Structures are given as structure tokens and as C-alpha cells.
Amino acid sequence: MAYDADAVNRKAREEAVFFEKVKKEVSKVIVGQDYMIDRIIIGLLTREHLLLEGVPGLAKTLCIKTISDVMHLKFSRIQFTPDLLPSDLIGTIIYNQTCGEFSVRKGPIFGNIVLADEINRSPAKVQSALLQAMQERQVTLGDETHQLAPPFLVLATQNPIELEGTYSLPEAQLDRFMFKVNITYPTVLQEKEIMRRMSRGRDITVERIIAPEEIEKAGAVINEISIDESIEDYILKVVFATRNPAGSGLPELKGMIDYGVSPRATIFLNKGARAHAFLHGRGYVIPEDVKAIAHDVLRHRLILTYEAEADGMTADNVVDKILGKINVP
């Protein structure tokens, strides 16, 4: 079937309206944090997992719970602690003495949106169990494998300032997250509005705007969104600049990057750019879509050298230099 650009544009505009309504409904509870809300919606539309990093009190949990309510999705929250066991996450098999049979008791991983709160506070065994769910969208209990119902999204949170009692996430697990989103403080006006709302002591209810089937339908539209070969080449240049900066015209970054980003970064830049275009009602990708999500895709995949960190260089600084140097198509 021939590609119909007008039809895809029309579908993108029509479907994007639903998600504008979602954001409006979420804003009844959450003040500001539009950036975080957009990224969570992109994660749902692309079926990819997100890592949210920010200090306590920035409404990460409340935002995720509110989006779950508005989208009519099953929400599960898992508080990661050093004594958490894999069975606390995925469930266990129990023996029923009455009927003499074993039965499965499913854990909180069997949700649509799973909040892994303070994910870096649990040891390797728990991370391994979570990794299977994230990558394969299934879990193994005993001899049986259980599929996780779509949409399935892990939203993990990290506290960047309290490192006591934490475990560094393995690079293989970090690479499974499409975005690492840095959550920032609200503005003065936003915080004033937060203060007024929260001091009233009244619960704010939200309506269910969209059903899970409509999320799947919108995801199908994203797969149709056009991305020109010149923009695909632009994505590849950005990715390869992290692996060979000197060969990409960035000699100043030589010796600053220990390991460049993996091929998943290429895939996620493509998928994320398509979803970003969709949320803006377009059936085609422009370079600004790639730039808009580049930091979120790349920052947790770049491994800087000790010298770069000693000089105060961050992954975001490296991405800034790459985006500033690579010619935009």
C-alpha cells in the first residue's frame, strides 16, 4: 500500500487531541511538570520504560498515579528496599492444603504502569527479576511463563542526592530505559499554586479520558509517521559522534568519552522523535523532534572518562556539544 502523507497527518492531528485532553485533566492535580507528563505519555505510546530522577517532593509518584487514573490503567507501586525479594516483585507459587494444589499469586509487576520507587535501593537479584519483565514483557514463576498485559510500562524513580544504602544500576539495565528524565523544581508561580491547592485539604478527582485500546490505536499511528532518510542519517551522526568524536569533527571531546551509546540509542531516538512529532500533531519528523528528546535518550548511556568528570563535564554537556556541531538536515 502506498504511503499517504495526508492521511497520516490527519490521523496524527486527530489522535493527538486525545492526549491534549489527558494533559489538561492531569493538570487539575499536577501543577507544571509538563515536560515529565509529555515524556511519560511518549513512554506509553512507544511501550518503552522511563527512569525519572529528581529530589523528593516533585510530585513524581502523584503524577504517575494521576496519569494512570486518567488513562484507565492498572497502577502498581513497588517501594524498592534493600530487603526486597524477587517474589515481592513478580509473585510466588503457594500450596493450597485444602485442594492439594499449587496456585500462582501474582505480584505487583502485573500492572499496566508499574512505579519502581527508588529503584536503586534493591540488590542484584531483584534487578534481575525486573530486567526480565522490562525486556521480555513476561515473568517466570516456577515452570510457567506469564505474559504481562499491554500496555506495560516501568517508571522507575531515583533520588540523586541520597546515595547511602543504594546500589548502582547495571549498565545493561540502564540501557533498557528509553529516557532518563531529570525532574526540576517548579517556578515561583507554580509553587504558589501548589501551596494554595495542597493547603485546602480537599481531594481532587479526575475523569477517565482515554481507554487502553485508544493508547494502542495511537501507538499504531506513530508507527506510520514518516521520517526522512536525511533525518535518519542525522540520528546516526549524533550516535556515532559519541563513539568517535574526533572523527565526527569534535576533537575537543577526545579523551572525554569512555564508552559511546549503544544501538538502542539509535532505535530510541527514532521512536522518540516519531512520538514527539505525533504529540505535536504531525505525521512526519523534523530535526527539532530529534533534538527535543536527545538528552533524555543519551544522558544515561554515555560513560564519561574520569578526566572529564574531574573537569566538571556532564553527559548533558557532551550532548550539547554534539548537537551544536552536527549539521542539521
Buried (B, 14 or more C-beta within 10 A) or exposed (E): EEEEEEEBBEBBBEBBEBBEEBBEBBBBBBBBBEBBBBBBBBBBBBBBBBBBBBEEEBBBBEBBBBBBBBBBBBBBBBBBEEEBBBBBBBBBEEEEEEEEEEEBEBBBBBBBBBBBBBBBBBEEEBBEBBBBBBEEBEBEBEEEEBEBEEBBBBBBBBBEEEEEEBBEBEEEBBBBBBBBBBBEEBEEEBEEBBEEBEEEEEEEEBEEBBEBEBBBBBBEBBEBBBBEEEBBEBBEBBBBBBEEBEEBBBEEBEEBBEEBBBEBBBBBBBBBBBBBBBBBBBBBBBBEBBBBBBBBBBBBBBBBBEEBEEEEBEBBBBBEBBBEBBEEB
